[in-house]
Amino acid sequence: MNDTVVIICTLAGTIVSAIGAAFGASALTNHRLARLEKKVDEHNHFDSRITRCEESTKSAHHRISELGAAK
């Protein structure tokens, strides 16, 4: 009878720890996904800023070329 109680308690502890680990892993995965999404958003904003800089540079080069041709 004593052995049965020990086996049941051990089994219950194993099940509870397995469930807890599963929920902990899920929370960690969700946290990592949120951080990755934030990095992707930052990268997307960087891409749009670079595009604007390239357009501005083209415009500046055209103006410089016009000043050189006007001499």
C-alpha positions as CSV (number, residue, x, y, z in Angstrom):
1,M,0.0,0.0,0.0
2,N,2.8,2.4,0.9
3,D,4.5,1.6,-2.4
4,T,1.3,2.5,-4.3
5,V,1.1,5.9,-2.7
6,V,4.8,6.6,-3.6
7,I,4.2,5.5,-7.2
8,I,1.1,7.7,-7.5
9,C,2.8,10.7,-6.0
10,T,5.8,10.3,-8.3
11,L,3.6,9.9,-11.3
12,A,1.6,13.0,-10.3
13,G,4.8,15.0,-9.8
14,T,6.1,13.9,-13.2
15,I,2.9,14.9,-15.0
16,V,2.8,18.3,-13.2
17,S,6.4,19.1,-14.0
18,A,6.0,18.0,-17.7
19,I,2.9,20.3,-18.0
20,G,4.8,23.2,-16.4
21,A,7.8,22.7,-18.7
22,A,5.5,22.8,-21.7
23,F,3.9,26.0,-20.7
24,G,7.3,27.5,-19.9
25,A,8.7,26.6,-23.3
26,S,5.6,28.1,-24.9
27,A,6.0,31.4,-23.1
28,L,9.7,31.5,-24.0
29,T,8.9,30.8,-27.7
30,N,6.3,33.5,-27.7
31,H,8.8,36.0,-26.1
32,R,11.4,35.1,-28.7
33,L,8.9,35.5,-31.6
34,A,7.9,38.9,-30.3
35,R,11.5,40.0,-30.2
36,L,12.1,38.7,-33.7
37,E,9.0,40.6,-35.0
38,K,10.4,43.8,-33.4
39,K,13.7,43.3,-35.2
40,V,11.9,42.7,-38.5
41,D,9.9,45.9,-38.0
42,E,13.1,47.8,-37.3
43,H,14.7,46.4,-40.4
44,N,11.7,47.4,-42.6
45,H,11.9,51.0,-41.3
46,F,15.7,51.0,-42.0
47,D,14.9,50.0,-45.6
48,S,12.5,52.8,-46.2
49,R,15.0,55.4,-44.7
50,I,17.8,54.1,-47.1
51,T,15.4,54.5,-50.0
52,R,14.7,58.1,-49.1
53,C,18.5,58.8,-48.7
54,E,19.2,57.3,-52.1
55,E,16.5,59.6,-53.7
56,S,18.0,62.6,-51.9
57,T,21.5,61.7,-53.1
58,K,20.4,61.4,-56.7
59,S,18.8,64.8,-56.4
60,A,21.9,66.3,-55.0
61,H,24.1,64.8,-57.7
62,H,21.8,66.3,-60.4
63,R,22.1,69.7,-58.8
64,I,25.8,69.4,-58.6
65,S,26.0,68.4,-62.2
66,E,23.9,71.3,-63.3
67,L,26.2,73.7,-61.3
68,G,29.2,72.2,-63.1
69,A,27.6,72.5,-66.5
70,A,26.6,76.2,-65.9
71,K,30.2,77.3,-65.6
